[in-house]
Amino acid sequence: MKNKLYELYGLLLSHFGPQHWWPGETPFEIMVGAVLTQNTNWSNVSRAIEGLKKEKLLSFAALEAMPHPELASRIQASGYFNLKAIRLKNLLSAICRDYEGDLDRLFDEETGRLRRWLLTVKGIGPETADSITLYAAGKPSFVVDAYTHRILSRHGLVPEEATYQEMQELFHDSLPPDVYIFNEYHALLVALGKHFCKKKAPLCPGCPAKQWTGFLIQ
C-alpha cells in the first residue's frame, strides 16, 4: 500500500509540480477559507475573502463582533452564505469560549486533540477540520475530499463505499506524518481531479495516473 501511494505521489508531482496550497496570508485567513470553501469552488471563496480584506474586516475581532446578517451579506460570493455565516460564527464563538479568542493557543494543541475539538463545533465536519489542522495549524492530518474518493475508487485502491476515515487511514498508515507531503499530496489530488479525473467524462488518455492501479480494501 505504501509503495502504491508513493508511486501516485511521484507521478502527480512530476506532472503538475509543487502546488504551494493553501492560498492564504495568515492562519486566520486559511481557517476562514476552509469554512467558506464548503460546497463551492475556490474562485468564489477568493472573491468573498478579498472583499473582507478590502474593507479591512478579515480579522478575528471584526468577524466575531459582526452581526450575522452583515457577515452573511459580506460572504455572499461564497454561496450558501447564511449557513456559512452561522458556521463561521460558531467556530469563532467556540474559540472565544475555550481559548479566549487566542488562535495561537488553539493551534498549539496536539494534532489529535485539535482535530477532535474542531469536530465538536457545529458545522465543522472532517474535511473542514482537517483543512484547518493541516493548512492553518501546520499539523499532519491528511485532508480527504470528493476528488480523493473519486481517484482512489476509480483506480481500485478503495471500494466505492469507502468512508472518510478509511481513506484518511490509508494515507496516515502509509506515509510519514509530514505536513509538507500531506499538503502537496492533497493539492495534487485536487489538481488531478480538476484537470483529468472529472466527475463526468474523465480525460483518461492523457492522465498522468493512467497506468497507476491499486487494489481494493478487503
N, C-alpha and C positions, 0 to 999 in steps of 0.2 A: 504493500500500500504506500509506504513512504517513498519508494522509488517512482511509483506512478505519479504521485503528486509533485515530486521534484521534477520529473520529466515534463509535465504540463507547464510548470512554472518556467522552466528553461525555454520551452517553445514560445510561450507568450512574451517573455521578457525579450527574447531575441527578435520577435516580430514587432512588438509595439514599443519597446524601450521603457525606461522608468517613467512612471505616471505622475509621481510627485503629488499624490492625492492625500489629504483632502484640502481643497482650496479654502483658505481662511487665514486671517492675520493674527488671530488670538484664539486661545482655547474657548473663550466665551462665544466668539463668533461661530466656531466649529460646532459647539453644543447647540446653539440656536439653529444652525443649518441642519443638524441631524434631526431635529424635531420638525422643521419645516419641509424637509425633503420626503416625508412620508406620503406615499401615493401621488408623487408628482415628479417631474424631471428637474434636473439641476438648474436649467436656464430660468425657470420660474422662481425657484428659490433665490437665485442670484439677484434677480430683479427686486425681490422683497428686501433682501439684506442690503443691497445698495441704496434702496430708498431710506432705510433706517439710518444708514451711515450718513447719507446726505443731510438728514435732519439732526445729526449728532445724537441719535437715540439708541444706538447699539451699545448699550451698557447695562449691566445687571440692575443698577439702581433705577435707570429710566424705564426699563421694561417691567420691572417688578412693581413699580408705582403706577404704571399706566393702566387706566380702566380698560376692562375687557373690550368694550365696543371700539375704542380707539385703536387698541392693539390689533384687533381683527381687521379693521379698516386698513391699517398700515402694512399688513402682511397679505393683503388680498391677492397679490400676484402669485402667491404660492399655492393657491387652491385650497379648498376645504378650510378656509381661513377662520371661520368661527370655532370649529373643532380644534384646530391647531393653536389658536389663541388660548383656549381653555387648557390644553395640554402643556403649553409653554408656561402659563401662569401656575399650573400645578407643580411643575418642576422647580420654578423659581421660588415658590412659596415653601416647598419642601426643603430646599437648600437653606432658606432663611430660618426655618424651624429647627432643622437638625445640625446645621453648620454655621449658623449666624450669618448667612449670606457670604461666607468665605469659600470661594471656589477652589482656592489652593488647598484648604483643609479637606474638601471633598475629594479632590484628585490625588491627595496624598494617601488615601485609603489603599489597602491591599487590593489587588485586582479582583479577586472573587467577591470580597466584601463590597467594593464599589459597584460591581455589576448587580449584585443582589439588592443593594439599596436602590439603585436606579429602577429595578423592576418592581419595586413597591410603589412607585409613583404612578398614579392613574394616567393611562395614555402612553406610557413608555413600555414598548414591547421589546423582545430580544434584539431585533435588528438595530433599533434606535439606541438601546442600552449599550450594545457592543460598539456601535459607531462612536458614541461619546467616550466609552472606555478606551478604545484604541486610538482614535484620532484627536480627541480633545485632551484626555488624561495621559496619553502616551503609554498605555499598558497593553500587554499582549492578550487580546481577546478577539478571536477571528470573527469577522462580520460575514454572515451568510445572507444572501438575498435571492430574489427570483432568478437572477442570472446564474448564480451558483447552482441552484437546483436544476435549472434547465440544462446547463452544460454537463454537470455530473451525471444526471439521469440519462441524457441522450447518448453519452459515451459509456454507459453501463457501469459506472462506479457506484451508483446508489440506485435503489428502486424508486419508482415514481412516487410512492407513498412515504418516502424518507422524511423524517421530521427535521426541524431546525436543529435540535440538539444532536441528532445523529450525524448530520452533515458537519456541524461545528466540531464534534468529537473526532471526525476523520482528520481534520487539519490539526487539531490540538495533539492528537496521538501520533501524527506522522511528521510534524515539523517542530523545530525548536521554538520555544516561546520568545520569538524575536519580533519586536514591534515593526522593524523595517520590512521584514519578509511578509508579515501578516498584512501590513499596509499595502505593499506593492502587489501581493497576490490578489487581494480583493479587488484592487483597482484594475488589474489586468483582466480578471474575470468579467468585470463590468465592460471593459473595452471589447473583449471578445463577444459578449452578448449583444452589445450595441451594433457592432460592425459586421459580425458574421453569424453568430448563433441566435438569430432573430426568432421571436415567438412564432411568426408565420413566415414561410418561405425563407428558411435559413440558407445562407450562401456557403454551402459545404465545399464546392470545388476549390475555392481559394483560401479556405480556412486554415490558419496555422496549426490547428489541432486536428486536422483531417485524419491523420494516421494514428492519433492517440486514442487508445481504448483502455477501459478499466475493467472492473468485474463487480458483479452485484454483491451486496451485503447478504449474507445467508440468514 
